[in-house]
């Protein structure tokens, strides 16, 4: 047939070759997995940092605006500044 090249070797050898190519493709995919894993870890760390920043901001807001401090006659720092100013 024109345009068709005949493969040399048995069918068994061709199947083995086909599977070895699939193995190579899988190996390449697995080799890039650490990059994907590294990116996933970086995104997770970035999310944890954002959550930590939000939690710290909320705590500072609570500490300055809602928590009563015994050292300033059980006022919040904000109230104390207003009373003193």
N, CA and C atoms as an extended XYZ file, in Angstrom:
255
Properties=species:S:1:pos:R:3:atomname:S:1:resname:S:1:resid:I:1 pbc="F F F"
N         0.851       -1.175        0.000 N   UNK     1
C         0.000        0.000        0.000 CA  UNK     1
C         0.899        1.240        0.000 C   UNK     1
N         0.580        2.186       -0.803 N   UNK     2
C         1.393        3.391       -0.844 CA  UNK     2
C         1.184        4.231        0.420 C   UNK     2
N         2.259        4.810        0.950 N   UNK     3
C         2.183        5.675        2.106 CA  UNK     3
C         2.161        4.948        3.435 C   UNK     3
N         2.162        3.605        3.404 N   UNK     4
C         2.137        2.836        4.636 CA  UNK     4
C         3.477        2.148        4.782 C   UNK     4
N         4.100        2.289        5.915 N   UNK     5
C         5.382        1.653        6.164 CA  UNK     5
C         5.139        0.419        7.000 C   UNK     5
N         5.727       -0.667        6.588 N   UNK     6
C         5.557       -1.913        7.321 CA  UNK     6
C         6.504       -1.921        8.516 C   UNK     6
N         5.967       -2.253        9.696 N   UNK     7
C         6.773       -2.336       10.902 CA  UNK     7
C         7.500       -3.657       10.917 C   UNK     7
N         8.730       -3.617       11.350 N   UNK     8
C         9.484       -4.849       11.470 CA  UNK     8
C         9.303       -5.397       12.876 C   UNK     8
N         9.319       -6.679       13.013 N   UNK     9
C         9.219       -7.309       14.324 CA  UNK     9
C         7.837       -7.911       14.525 C   UNK     9
N         7.740       -8.672       15.579 N   UNK    10
C         6.486       -9.369       15.852 CA  UNK    10
C         5.487       -8.429       16.511 C   UNK    10
N         4.258       -8.896       16.579 N   UNK    11
C         3.199       -8.137       17.248 CA  UNK    11
C         3.535       -7.967       18.724 C   UNK    11
N         4.111       -9.007       19.321 N   UNK    12
C         4.491       -8.940       20.729 CA  UNK    12
C         5.502       -7.818       20.959 C   UNK    12
N         6.472       -7.711       20.101 N   UNK    13
C         7.485       -6.672       20.235 CA  UNK    13
C         6.845       -5.297       20.074 C   UNK    13
N         5.903       -5.162       19.154 N   UNK    14
C         5.237       -3.879       18.949 CA  UNK    14
C         4.436       -3.497       20.201 C   UNK    14
N         3.756       -4.466       20.810 N   UNK    15
C         2.995       -4.172       22.021 CA  UNK    15
C         3.939       -3.743       23.141 C   UNK    15
N         5.056       -4.438       23.257 N   UNK    16
C         6.022       -4.083       24.286 CA  UNK    16
C         6.525       -2.662       24.059 C   UNK    16
N         6.797       -2.329       22.816 N   UNK    17
C         7.268       -0.993       22.480 CA  UNK    17
C         6.192        0.041       22.810 C   UNK    17
N         4.939       -0.268       22.464 N   UNK    18
C         3.839        0.657       22.746 CA  UNK    18
C         3.735        0.896       24.246 C   UNK    18
N         3.813       -0.166       25.052 N   UNK    19
C         3.725       -0.016       26.497 CA  UNK    19
C         4.930        0.743       27.050 C   UNK    19
N         6.106        0.518       26.463 N   UNK    20
C         7.263        1.255       26.957 CA  UNK    20
C         7.109        2.739       26.656 C   UNK    20
N         6.484        3.100       25.539 N   UNK    21
C         6.215        4.509       25.258 CA  UNK    21
C         5.220        5.072       26.260 C   UNK    21
N         4.204        4.285       26.608 N   UNK    22
C         3.242        4.734       27.614 CA  UNK    22
C         3.945        4.918       28.954 C   UNK    22
N         4.872        4.026       29.248 N   UNK    23
C         5.630        4.149       30.489 CA  UNK    23
C         6.440        5.438       30.478 C   UNK    23
N         7.049        5.751       29.329 N   UNK    24
C         7.841        6.977       29.230 CA  UNK    24
C         6.965        8.206       29.433 C   UNK    24
N         5.764        8.203       28.848 N   UNK    25
C         4.848        9.331       29.011 CA  UNK    25
C         4.453        9.457       30.474 C   UNK    25
N         4.151        8.334       31.121 N   UNK    26
C         3.792        8.350       32.532 CA  UNK    26
C         4.969        8.839       33.368 C   UNK    26
N         6.160        8.396       33.036 N   UNK    27
C         7.349        8.824       33.772 CA  UNK    27
C         7.551       10.323       33.650 C   UNK    27
N         7.297       10.876       32.473 N   UNK    28
C         7.427       12.321       32.281 CA  UNK    28
C         6.387       13.045       33.120 C   UNK    28
N         5.156       12.535       33.149 N   UNK    29
C         4.108       13.153       33.962 CA  UNK    29
C         4.483       13.110       35.436 C   UNK    29
N         5.025       11.978       35.886 N   UNK    30
C         5.413       11.861       37.282 CA  UNK    30
C         6.600       12.756       37.613 C   UNK    30
N         7.475       12.946       36.651 N   UNK    31
C         8.635       13.803       36.884 CA  UNK    31
C         8.202       15.245       37.094 C   UNK    31
N         7.104       15.660       36.461 N   UNK    32
C         6.626       17.025       36.654 CA  UNK    32
C         5.723       17.142       37.873 C   UNK    32
N         5.369       16.035       38.512 N   UNK    33
C         4.508       16.067       39.695 CA  UNK    33
C         5.104       16.871       40.843 C   UNK    33
N         6.415       16.799       41.120 N   UNK    34
C         6.947       17.630       42.202 CA  UNK    34
C         6.721       19.120       41.969 C   UNK    34
N         6.760       19.558       40.710 N   UNK    35
C         6.477       20.957       40.420 CA  UNK    35
C         5.048       21.300       40.796 C   UNK    35
N         4.128       20.412       40.461 N   UNK    36
C         2.721       20.616       40.796 CA  UNK    36
C         2.556       20.579       42.311 C   UNK    36
N         3.209       19.632       42.958 N   UNK    37
C         3.125       19.523       44.413 CA  UNK    37
C         3.717       20.761       45.078 C   UNK    37
N         4.828       21.240       44.566 N   UNK    38
C         5.457       22.439       45.118 CA  UNK    38
C         4.527       23.634       44.987 C   UNK    38
N         3.873       23.762       43.823 N   UNK    39
C         2.925       24.858       43.638 CA  UNK    39
C         1.749       24.730       44.591 C   UNK    39
N         1.252       23.511       44.777 N   UNK    40
C         0.124       23.290       45.687 CA  UNK    40
C         0.503       23.658       47.116 C   UNK    40
N         1.706       23.296       47.523 N   UNK    41
C         2.173       23.637       48.872 CA  UNK    41
C         2.317       25.148       49.005 C   UNK    41
N         2.841       25.806       47.981 N   UNK    42
C         3.004       27.262       48.019 CA  UNK    42
C         1.654       27.956       48.129 C   UNK    42
N         0.665       27.474       47.386 N   UNK    43
C        -0.675       28.062       47.458 CA  UNK    43
C        -1.269       27.836       48.840 C   UNK    43
N        -1.090       26.636       49.393 N   UNK    44
C        -1.609       26.346       50.737 CA  UNK    44
C        -0.939       27.240       51.777 C   UNK    44
N         0.361       27.444       51.656 N   UNK    45
C         1.069       28.320       52.591 CA  UNK    45
C         0.590       29.758       52.459 C   UNK    45
N         0.366       30.194       51.229 N   UNK    46
C        -0.123       31.554       51.005 CA  UNK    46
C        -1.504       31.729       51.639 C   UNK    46
N        -2.353       30.708       51.504 N   UNK    47
C        -3.676       30.768       52.124 CA  UNK    47
C        -3.559       30.814       53.643 C   UNK    47
N        -2.648       30.023       54.205 N   UNK    48
C        -2.459       30.036       55.661 CA  UNK    48
C        -1.949       31.396       56.138 C   UNK    48
N        -1.074       32.019       55.354 N   UNK    49
C        -0.566       33.346       55.718 CA  UNK    49
C        -1.705       34.353       55.707 C   UNK    49
N        -2.561       34.297       54.682 N   UNK    50
C        -3.711       35.208       54.627 CA  UNK    50
C        -4.639       34.989       55.813 C   UNK    50
N        -4.891       33.717       56.158 N   UNK    51
C        -5.739       33.418       57.307 CA  UNK    51
C        -5.110       33.934       58.597 C   UNK    51
N        -3.804       33.772       58.735 N   UNK    52
C        -3.102       34.262       59.922 CA  UNK    52
C        -3.182       35.782       60.012 C   UNK    52
N        -2.968       36.472       58.886 N   UNK    53
C        -3.065       37.932       58.883 CA  UNK    53
C        -4.471       38.383       59.274 C   UNK    53
N        -5.496       37.702       58.753 N   UNK    54
C        -6.878       38.052       59.087 CA  UNK    54
C        -7.154       37.818       60.570 C   UNK    54
N        -6.653       36.703       61.106 N   UNK    55
C        -6.855       36.400       62.525 CA  UNK    55
C        -6.144       37.415       63.410 C   UNK    55
N        -4.928       37.786       63.039 N   UNK    56
C        -4.191       38.791       63.825 CA  UNK    56
C        -4.876       40.151       63.774 C   UNK    56
N        -5.355       40.531       62.612 N   UNK    57
C        -6.070       41.800       62.476 CA  UNK    57
C        -7.318       41.803       63.351 C   UNK    57
N        -8.061       40.701       63.346 N   UNK    58
C        -9.268       40.596       64.172 CA  UNK    58
C        -8.913       40.663       65.653 C   UNK    58
N        -7.828       40.001       66.059 N   UNK    59
C        -7.439       40.019       67.467 CA  UNK    59
C        -6.989       41.415       67.892 C   UNK    59
N        -6.225       42.085       67.066 N   UNK    60
C        -5.772       43.446       67.398 CA  UNK    60
C        -6.972       44.381       67.515 C   UNK    60
N        -7.940       44.216       66.615 N   UNK    61
C        -9.152       45.025       66.696 CA  UNK    61
C        -9.881       44.757       68.012 C   UNK    61
N       -10.027       43.478       68.372 N   UNK    62
C       -10.661       43.113       69.640 CA  UNK    62
C        -9.883       43.699       70.821 C   UNK    62
N        -8.562       43.540       70.806 N   UNK    63
C        -7.710       43.986       71.910 CA  UNK    63
C        -7.814       45.500       72.125 C   UNK    63
N        -7.851       46.245       71.044 N   UNK    64
C        -7.871       47.704       71.151 CA  UNK    64
C        -9.263       48.298       71.318 C   UNK    64
N       -10.296       47.635       70.848 N   UNK    65
C       -11.626       48.244       70.834 CA  UNK    65
C       -12.638       47.577       71.749 C   UNK    65
N       -12.390       46.359       72.214 N   UNK    66
C       -13.399       45.647       73.004 CA  UNK    66
C       -12.886       45.118       74.345 C   UNK    66
N       -11.633       44.771       74.418 N   UNK    67
C       -11.101       44.170       75.645 CA  UNK    67
C       -10.851       45.248       76.689 C   UNK    67
N       -11.340       45.000       77.888 N   UNK    68
C       -11.127       45.936       78.983 CA  UNK    68
C        -9.772       45.667       79.626 C   UNK    68
N        -9.022       46.736       79.898 N   UNK    69
C        -7.683       46.618       80.455 CA  UNK    69
C        -7.683       47.141       81.888 C   UNK    69
N        -7.208       46.321       82.811 N   UNK    70
C        -7.209       46.719       84.227 CA  UNK    70
C        -6.253       47.880       84.487 C   UNK    70
N        -5.204       47.994       83.718 N   UNK    71
C        -4.216       49.053       83.924 CA  UNK    71
C        -4.736       50.441       83.578 C   UNK    71
N        -5.835       50.500       82.860 N   UNK    72
C        -6.418       51.809       82.496 CA  UNK    72
C        -7.875       51.863       82.962 C   UNK    72
N        -8.084       51.426       84.218 N   UNK    73
C        -9.386       51.482       84.886 CA  UNK    73
C       -10.495       50.763       84.109 C   UNK    73
N       -10.169       49.622       83.580 N   UNK    74
C       -11.133       48.773       82.884 CA  UNK    74
C       -11.832       49.485       81.731 C   UNK    74
N       -11.034       50.194       80.971 N   UNK    75
C       -11.477       50.805       79.716 CA  UNK    75
C       -10.728       50.121       78.581 C   UNK    75
N       -11.258       50.299       77.410 N   UNK    76
C       -10.508       49.836       76.241 CA  UNK    76
C        -9.458       50.897       75.932 C   UNK    76
N        -8.392       50.544       75.237 N   UNK    77
C        -7.397       51.551       74.869 CA  UNK    77
C        -8.015       52.719       74.090 C   UNK    77
N        -8.963       52.412       73.234 N   UNK    78
C        -9.624       53.457       72.463 CA  UNK    78
C       -10.381       54.419       73.399 C   UNK    78
N       -11.138       53.871       74.363 N   UNK    79
C       -11.855       54.718       75.330 CA  UNK    79
C       -10.872       55.540       76.163 C   UNK    79
N        -9.785       54.901       76.565 N   UNK    80
C        -8.785       55.597       77.397 CA  UNK    80
C        -8.203       56.802       76.638 C   UNK    80
N        -7.879       56.594       75.370 N   UNK    81
C        -7.344       57.698       74.555 CA  UNK    81
C        -8.373       58.813       74.432 C   UNK    81
N        -9.635       58.450       74.252 N   UNK    82
C       -10.688       59.454       74.111 CA  UNK    82
C       -10.859       60.235       75.421 C   UNK    82
N       -10.836       59.504       76.570 N   UNK    83
C       -11.000       60.154       77.866 CA  UNK    83
C        -9.802       61.056       78.211 C   UNK    83
N        -8.606       60.625       77.824 N   UNK    84
C        -7.403       61.387       78.155 CA  UNK    84
C        -7.166       62.560       77.200 C   UNK    84
N        -7.707       62.461       76.000 N   UNK    85
C        -7.423       63.467       74.983 CA  UNK    85
C        -8.336       64.594       75.024 C   UNK    85
